[in-house]
Amino acid sequence: MQLQESDSESVEDFVFDPKILHGCQSDREIDSTFQIRPLRISDYSRHFLQLLTQLTTVGEIDEKSFQTRFKEMQKTGMYFVIVIEDKNTDKIVASTTLFLEYKFIHTNAIRARIEDVVVDECVRGKGLGKVLVATAISLAKKLRCYKVSLDCRDQMIRFYESLGFIAIPGRANMLVIRLHE
């Protein structure tokens, strides 16, 4: 698998600088037809939102509102949306987001959260999910985060445990209040 930067696109085309991913690749090998990189503003047309529908409800998002949200995320410097593109089809086939949370505890530490891990059902079983999560963990280390956490469905616990995550007894449940559907 390759980490690739396009000469025709500038850093502003990515949600974060692609150079940050250098040295963060997983040691897991996957097919060379896949490329791992940050989300691009042009990925609206590469089926990025359609991929997310395999995870949860996305809603109707036109290209202009996608670009507005992209720029908002980019501006914060706290969102690291990592995607895997199938170079043969020019489609995004896997994605995850590493989000940073600044803390006062642990001497002003940074906590990382992994969100929205999804692999297209057409390419599941090729190790893409493991590569994405391992890359996100490596990136969190590079960014000097003291902890990486995530929430997942019960059926995914074994997958994340295989990558080093542990369910903390007595603290393994996620509680939410939905303010909007």
Beta strands, then each sheet from edge to edge (+ up, - down):
strand 1: 2-3
strand 2: 34-38
strand 3: 79-86
strand 4: 91-102
strand 5: 110-119
strand 6: 147-150
sheet 1: 1+ 2+ 3- 4+ 5- 6-
end
